[in-house]
Amino acid sequence: MLAACTLRRLLHCGEWIGSHALHISMLHAPDFLGYPGVVEMASDHREISRALSRAGSPTATTRWPLSGRPAL
């Protein structure tokens, strides 16, 4: 039971980190870098925006075999 609770907490924390990384890359980064929006920022900084938006994707793809439910 302890292992299941620990795994659930780990997956929850991974989703939380991914959500915050996406929030930072899409909403705050354009303001910090002086762009009017995410589209203009992504055209100049493709690699940075891709890396930030993929920050939480490993937890989403590993959740299926671990939890028994598909990632939405």
TORRO-302262 format. One record per atom (N, C-alpha, C): atom name; residue in three letters; y, z, x negated. Coordinates in nm, 2 decimals, padded with zeros to 4 digits. Each point is the difference from the previous one (the first is absolute). Example, Ala and Ser with C-alpha at 12.3 -4.5 7.8 and 13.67 -1.06 7.14 Angstrom:
<site name="N" resn="Ala" py="-00.57" pz="00.78" px="-01.32"/>
<site name="CA" resn="Ala" py="00.12" pz="00.00" px="00.09"/>
<site name="C" resn="Ala" py="00.12" pz="00.00" px="-00.09"/>
<site name="N" resn="Ser" py="00.11" pz="-00.07" px="00.04"/>
<site name="CA" resn="Ser" py="00.11" pz="00.00" px="-00.09"/>
<site name="C" resn="Ser" py="00.11" pz="00.08" px="00.08"/>
END
This chain:
<site name="N" resn="Met" py="-00.12" pz="00.00" px="-00.08"/>
<site name="CA" resn="Met" py="00.12" pz="00.00" px="00.08"/>
<site name="C" resn="Met" py="00.13" pz="00.00" px="-00.09"/>
<site name="N" resn="Leu" py="-00.01" pz="00.08" px="-00.11"/>
<site name="CA" resn="Leu" py="00.12" pz="00.00" px="-00.09"/>
<site name="C" resn="Leu" py="00.03" pz="-00.14" px="-00.06"/>
<site name="N" resn="Ala" py="-00.11" pz="-00.07" px="-00.03"/>
<site name="CA" resn="Ala" py="00.02" pz="-00.13" px="-00.06"/>
<site name="C" resn="Ala" py="00.06" pz="-00.10" px="00.10"/>
<site name="N" resn="Ala" py="-00.04" pz="00.01" px="00.12"/>
<site name="CA" resn="Ala" py="00.06" pz="-00.09" px="00.11"/>
<site name="C" resn="Ala" py="00.15" pz="00.03" px="00.02"/>
<site name="N" resn="Cys" py="00.03" pz="00.13" px="00.00"/>
<site name="CA" resn="Cys" py="00.14" pz="00.04" px="00.02"/>
<site name="C" resn="Cys" py="00.09" pz="-00.04" px="-00.12"/>
<site name="N" resn="Thr" py="-00.06" pz="00.01" px="-00.12"/>
<site name="CA" resn="Thr" py="00.07" pz="-00.04" px="-00.12"/>
<site name="C" resn="Thr" py="00.02" pz="-00.15" px="00.00"/>
<site name="N" resn="Leu" py="-00.10" pz="-00.08" px="00.04"/>
<site name="CA" resn="Leu" py="00.01" pz="-00.14" px="00.00"/>
<site name="C" resn="Leu" py="00.11" pz="-00.04" px="00.10"/>
<site name="N" resn="Arg" py="-00.01" pz="00.06" px="00.12"/>
<site name="CA" resn="Arg" py="00.10" pz="-00.03" px="00.10"/>
<site name="C" resn="Arg" py="00.14" pz="00.02" px="-00.05"/>
<site name="N" resn="Arg" py="00.02" pz="00.12" px="-00.06"/>
<site name="CA" resn="Arg" py="00.13" pz="00.03" px="-00.06"/>
<site name="C" resn="Arg" py="00.05" pz="-00.10" px="-00.10"/>
<site name="N" resn="Leu" py="-00.09" pz="-00.04" px="-00.09"/>
<site name="CA" resn="Leu" py="00.03" pz="-00.10" px="-00.10"/>
<site name="C" resn="Leu" py="00.04" pz="-00.13" px="00.06"/>
<site name="N" resn="Leu" py="-00.07" pz="-00.05" px="00.10"/>
<site name="CA" resn="Leu" py="00.03" pz="-00.12" px="00.07"/>
<site name="C" resn="Leu" py="00.14" pz="00.01" px="00.07"/>
<site name="N" resn="His" py="00.02" pz="00.11" px="00.06"/>
<site name="CA" resn="His" py="00.13" pz="00.02" px="00.07"/>
<site name="C" resn="His" py="00.12" pz="00.00" px="-00.11"/>
<site name="N" resn="Cys" py="-00.02" pz="00.06" px="-00.11"/>
<site name="CA" resn="Cys" py="00.10" pz="00.00" px="-00.10"/>
<site name="C" resn="Cys" py="00.02" pz="-00.14" px="-00.06"/>
<site name="N" resn="Gly" py="-00.10" pz="-00.08" px="-00.01"/>
<site name="CA" resn="Gly" py="00.01" pz="-00.13" px="-00.05"/>
<site name="C" resn="Gly" py="00.08" pz="-00.09" px="00.10"/>
<site name="N" resn="Glu" py="-00.02" pz="00.02" px="00.13"/>
<site name="CA" resn="Glu" py="00.07" pz="-00.07" px="00.10"/>
<site name="C" resn="Glu" py="00.15" pz="00.04" px="00.00"/>
<site name="N" resn="Trp" py="00.02" pz="00.13" px="-00.02"/>
<site name="CA" resn="Trp" py="00.14" pz="00.05" px="-00.01"/>
<site name="C" resn="Trp" py="00.07" pz="-00.06" px="-00.11"/>
<site name="N" resn="Ile" py="-00.06" pz="-00.01" px="-00.12"/>
<site name="CA" resn="Ile" py="00.06" pz="-00.05" px="-00.12"/>
<site name="C" resn="Ile" py="00.03" pz="-00.15" px="00.03"/>
<site name="N" resn="Gly" py="-00.09" pz="-00.07" px="00.05"/>
<site name="CA" resn="Gly" py="00.02" pz="-00.15" px="00.03"/>
<site name="C" resn="Gly" py="00.11" pz="-00.02" px="00.10"/>
<site name="N" resn="Ser" py="00.01" pz="00.08" px="00.10"/>
<site name="CA" resn="Ser" py="00.11" pz="-00.01" px="00.10"/>
<site name="C" resn="Ser" py="00.13" pz="00.03" px="-00.06"/>
<site name="N" resn="His" py="00.01" pz="00.10" px="-00.09"/>
<site name="CA" resn="His" py="00.13" pz="00.02" px="-00.06"/>
<site name="C" resn="His" py="00.04" pz="-00.11" px="-00.10"/>
<site name="N" resn="Ala" py="-00.10" pz="-00.05" px="-00.07"/>
<site name="CA" resn="Ala" py="00.03" pz="-00.11" px="-00.10"/>
<site name="C" resn="Ala" py="00.05" pz="-00.12" px="00.08"/>
<site name="N" resn="Leu" py="-00.06" pz="-00.03" px="00.11"/>
<site name="CA" resn="Leu" py="00.05" pz="-00.11" px="00.08"/>
<site name="C" resn="Leu" py="00.14" pz="00.02" px="00.06"/>
<site name="N" resn="His" py="00.02" pz="00.12" px="00.04"/>
<site name="CA" resn="His" py="00.14" pz="00.04" px="00.05"/>
<site name="C" resn="His" py="00.10" pz="-00.01" px="-00.11"/>
<site name="N" resn="Ile" py="-00.03" pz="00.04" px="-00.12"/>
<site name="CA" resn="Ile" py="00.10" pz="-00.01" px="-00.11"/>
<site name="C" resn="Ile" py="00.02" pz="-00.14" px="-00.03"/>
<site name="N" resn="Ser" py="-00.10" pz="-00.08" px="-00.01"/>
<site name="CA" resn="Ser" py="00.01" pz="-00.14" px="-00.05"/>
<site name="C" resn="Ser" py="00.07" pz="-00.09" px="00.10"/>
<site name="N" resn="Met" py="-00.02" pz="00.03" px="00.13"/>
<site name="CA" resn="Met" py="00.06" pz="-00.09" px="00.10"/>
<site name="C" resn="Met" py="00.14" pz="00.05" px="00.06"/>
<site name="N" resn="Leu" py="00.02" pz="00.13" px="-00.01"/>
<site name="CA" resn="Leu" py="00.13" pz="00.05" px="00.06"/>
<site name="C" resn="Leu" py="00.10" pz="00.05" px="-00.10"/>
<site name="N" resn="His" py="-00.05" pz="00.07" px="-00.10"/>
<site name="CA" resn="His" py="00.10" pz="00.06" px="-00.10"/>
<site name="C" resn="His" py="00.02" pz="-00.09" px="-00.12"/>
<site name="N" resn="Ala" py="-00.10" pz="-00.06" px="-00.05"/>
<site name="CA" resn="Ala" py="00.02" pz="-00.08" px="-00.12"/>
<site name="C" resn="Ala" py="00.12" pz="-00.11" px="00.01"/>
<site name="N" resn="Pro" py="00.00" pz="-00.07" px="00.11"/>
<site name="CA" resn="Pro" py="00.12" pz="-00.10" px="00.01"/>
<site name="C" resn="Pro" py="00.13" pz="00.07" px="-00.01"/>
<site name="N" resn="Asp" py="00.02" pz="00.12" px="00.06"/>
<site name="CA" resn="Asp" py="00.13" pz="00.07" px="-00.01"/>
<site name="C" resn="Asp" py="00.02" pz="00.04" px="-00.15"/>
<site name="N" resn="Phe" py="-00.10" pz="00.06" px="-00.06"/>
<site name="CA" resn="Phe" py="00.02" pz="00.04" px="-00.14"/>
<site name="C" resn="Phe" py="00.03" pz="-00.11" px="-00.09"/>
<site name="N" resn="Leu" py="-00.05" pz="-00.12" px="00.02"/>
<site name="CA" resn="Leu" py="00.02" pz="-00.11" px="-00.09"/>
<site name="C" resn="Leu" py="00.12" pz="-00.09" px="00.04"/>
<site name="N" resn="Gly" py="00.06" pz="00.03" px="00.11"/>
<site name="CA" resn="Gly" py="00.12" pz="-00.07" px="00.04"/>
<site name="C" resn="Gly" py="-00.03" pz="-00.13" px="00.08"/>
<site name="N" resn="Tyr" py="-00.11" pz="-00.01" px="00.07"/>
<site name="CA" resn="Tyr" py="-00.03" pz="-00.11" px="00.08"/>
<site name="C" resn="Tyr" py="00.02" pz="00.03" px="00.15"/>
<site name="N" resn="Pro" py="00.03" pz="-00.11" px="00.08"/>
<site name="CA" resn="Pro" py="00.02" pz="00.03" px="00.14"/>
<site name="C" resn="Pro" py="-00.13" pz="00.02" px="00.08"/>
<site name="N" resn="Gly" py="-00.11" pz="-00.04" px="-00.05"/>
<site name="CA" resn="Gly" py="-00.12" pz="00.02" px="00.06"/>
<site name="C" resn="Gly" py="-00.12" pz="-00.02" px="-00.09"/>
<site name="N" resn="Val" py="-00.12" pz="00.02" px="00.06"/>
<site name="CA" resn="Val" py="-00.12" pz="-00.01" px="-00.08"/>
<site name="C" resn="Val" py="-00.04" pz="-00.14" px="-00.04"/>
<site name="N" resn="Val" py="00.04" pz="-00.10" px="00.08"/>
<site name="CA" resn="Val" py="-00.04" pz="-00.14" px="-00.03"/>
<site name="C" resn="Val" py="00.08" pz="-00.04" px="-00.12"/>
<site name="N" resn="Glu" py="00.13" pz="00.03" px="-00.01"/>
<site name="CA" resn="Glu" py="00.08" pz="-00.04" px="-00.12"/>
<site name="C" resn="Glu" py="-00.05" pz="00.07" px="-00.12"/>
<site name="N" resn="Met" py="-00.04" pz="00.13" px="00.01"/>
<site name="CA" resn="Met" py="-00.05" pz="00.07" px="-00.11"/>
<site name="C" resn="Met" py="-00.13" pz="-00.05" px="-00.05"/>
<site name="N" resn="Ala" py="-00.09" pz="-00.03" px="00.09"/>
<site name="CA" resn="Ala" py="-00.13" pz="-00.05" px="-00.04"/>
<site name="C" resn="Ala" py="00.00" pz="-00.14" px="-00.06"/>
<site name="N" resn="Ser" py="00.10" pz="-00.08" px="00.03"/>
<site name="CA" resn="Ser" py="00.01" pz="-00.13" px="-00.06"/>
<site name="C" resn="Ser" py="00.04" pz="00.01" px="-00.15"/>
<site name="N" resn="Asp" py="00.07" pz="00.11" px="-00.04"/>
<site name="CA" resn="Asp" py="00.04" pz="00.02" px="-00.14"/>
<site name="C" resn="Asp" py="-00.09" pz="00.09" px="-00.07"/>
<site name="N" resn="His" py="-00.07" pz="00.09" px="00.07"/>
<site name="CA" resn="His" py="-00.09" pz="00.10" px="-00.07"/>
<site name="C" resn="His" py="-00.14" pz="-00.01" px="00.07"/>
<site name="N" resn="Arg" py="-00.07" pz="-00.11" px="-00.01"/>
<site name="CA" resn="Arg" py="-00.13" pz="-00.02" px="00.07"/>
<site name="C" resn="Arg" py="-00.10" pz="00.10" px="-00.05"/>
<site name="N" resn="Glu" py="-00.01" pz="00.02" px="-00.13"/>
<site name="CA" resn="Glu" py="-00.11" pz="00.09" px="-00.06"/>
<site name="C" resn="Glu" py="00.02" pz="00.14" px="00.04"/>
<site name="N" resn="Ile" py="00.12" pz="00.05" px="00.00"/>
<site name="CA" resn="Ile" py="00.03" pz="00.14" px="00.03"/>
<site name="C" resn="Ile" py="-00.03" pz="00.02" px="00.15"/>
<site name="N" resn="Ser" py="00.05" pz="-00.09" px="00.08"/>
<site name="CA" resn="Ser" py="-00.03" pz="00.02" px="00.15"/>
<site name="C" resn="Ser" py="-00.15" pz="-00.01" px="00.03"/>
<site name="N" resn="Arg" py="-00.07" pz="-00.09" px="-00.06"/>
<site name="CA" resn="Arg" py="-00.15" pz="00.00" px="00.02"/>
<site name="C" resn="Arg" py="-00.07" pz="00.12" px="-00.05"/>
<site name="N" resn="Ala" py="00.04" pz="00.05" px="-00.11"/>
<site name="CA" resn="Ala" py="-00.06" pz="00.13" px="-00.05"/>
<site name="C" resn="Ala" py="00.03" pz="00.12" px="00.09"/>
<site name="N" resn="Leu" py="00.12" pz="00.01" px="00.05"/>
<site name="CA" resn="Leu" py="00.03" pz="00.11" px="00.09"/>
<site name="C" resn="Leu" py="-00.07" pz="-00.01" px="00.13"/>
<site name="N" resn="Ser" py="-00.01" pz="-00.12" px="00.05"/>
<site name="CA" resn="Ser" py="-00.06" pz="-00.02" px="00.14"/>
<site name="C" resn="Ser" py="-00.15" pz="00.02" px="-00.01"/>
<site name="N" resn="Arg" py="-00.06" pz="-00.02" px="-00.12"/>
<site name="CA" resn="Arg" py="-00.15" pz="00.01" px="-00.01"/>
<site name="C" resn="Arg" py="-00.04" pz="00.15" px="-00.04"/>
<site name="N" resn="Ala" py="00.09" pz="00.09" px="-00.01"/>
<site name="CA" resn="Ala" py="-00.03" pz="00.13" px="-00.06"/>
<site name="C" resn="Ala" py="-00.10" pz="00.07" px="00.08"/>
<site name="N" resn="Gly" py="00.00" pz="-00.01" px="00.13"/>
<site name="CA" resn="Gly" py="-00.10" pz="00.07" px="00.08"/>
<site name="C" resn="Gly" py="-00.12" pz="-00.08" px="00.05"/>
<site name="N" resn="Ser" py="-00.01" pz="-00.13" px="-00.04"/>
<site name="CA" resn="Ser" py="-00.11" pz="-00.08" px="00.05"/>
<site name="C" resn="Ser" py="-00.14" pz="00.04" px="-00.05"/>
<site name="N" resn="Pro" py="-00.02" pz="00.06" px="-00.11"/>
<site name="CA" resn="Pro" py="-00.14" pz="00.04" px="-00.04"/>
<site name="C" resn="Pro" py="-00.06" pz="00.11" px="00.10"/>
<site name="N" resn="Thr" py="00.09" pz="00.09" px="00.05"/>
<site name="CA" resn="Thr" py="-00.06" pz="00.09" px="00.10"/>
<site name="C" resn="Thr" py="-00.03" pz="-00.06" px="00.13"/>
<site name="N" resn="Ala" py="00.07" pz="-00.10" px="00.04"/>
<site name="CA" resn="Ala" py="-00.03" pz="-00.07" px="00.12"/>
<site name="C" resn="Ala" py="-00.13" pz="-00.08" px="-00.01"/>
<site name="N" resn="Thr" py="-00.03" pz="-00.06" px="-00.11"/>
<site name="CA" resn="Thr" py="-00.12" pz="-00.08" px="-00.01"/>
<site name="C" resn="Thr" py="-00.12" pz="00.09" px="-00.03"/>
<site name="N" resn="Thr" py="00.02" pz="00.12" px="-00.06"/>
<site name="CA" resn="Thr" py="-00.12" pz="00.08" px="-00.02"/>
<site name="C" resn="Thr" py="-00.03" pz="00.09" px="00.12"/>
<site name="N" resn="Arg" py="00.09" pz="00.01" px="00.09"/>
<site name="CA" resn="Arg" py="-00.03" pz="00.09" px="00.12"/>
<site name="C" resn="Arg" py="-00.11" pz="-00.05" px="00.08"/>
<site name="N" resn="Trp" py="-00.03" pz="-00.13" px="00.01"/>
<site name="CA" resn="Trp" py="-00.11" pz="-00.05" px="00.09"/>
<site name="C" resn="Trp" py="-00.13" pz="00.05" px="-00.05"/>
<site name="N" resn="Pro" py="-00.05" pz="-00.02" px="-00.12"/>
<site name="CA" resn="Pro" py="-00.13" pz="00.05" px="-00.04"/>
<site name="C" resn="Pro" py="-00.01" pz="00.16" px="00.00"/>
<site name="N" resn="Leu" py="00.11" pz="00.06" px="-00.02"/>
<site name="CA" resn="Leu" py="-00.01" pz="00.15" px="00.00"/>
<site name="C" resn="Leu" py="00.01" pz="00.07" px="00.13"/>
<site name="N" resn="Ser" py="00.08" pz="-00.05" px="00.09"/>
<site name="CA" resn="Ser" py="00.02" pz="00.06" px="00.13"/>
<site name="C" resn="Ser" py="-00.09" pz="-00.06" px="00.11"/>
<site name="N" resn="Gly" py="-00.05" pz="-00.12" px="-00.02"/>
<site name="CA" resn="Gly" py="-00.08" pz="-00.06" px="00.10"/>
<site name="C" resn="Gly" py="00.08" pz="-00.07" px="00.11"/>
<site name="N" resn="Arg" py="00.13" pz="-00.01" px="-00.02"/>
<site name="CA" resn="Arg" py="00.08" pz="-00.07" px="00.10"/>
<site name="C" resn="Arg" py="00.08" pz="-00.10" px="-00.08"/>
<site name="N" resn="Pro" py="00.03" pz="-00.12" px="00.07"/>
<site name="CA" resn="Pro" py="00.08" pz="-00.10" px="-00.07"/>
<site name="C" resn="Pro" py="00.14" pz="00.04" px="-00.02"/>
<site name="N" resn="Ala" py="00.06" pz="-00.05" px="-00.11"/>
<site name="CA" resn="Ala" py="00.15" pz="00.03" px="-00.02"/>
<site name="C" resn="Ala" py="00.07" pz="-00.10" px="00.09"/>
<site name="N" resn="Leu" py="00.10" pz="00.06" px="00.07"/>
<site name="CA" resn="Leu" py="00.08" pz="-00.08" px="00.10"/>
<site name="C" resn="Leu" py="00.11" pz="-00.07" px="-00.07"/>
END
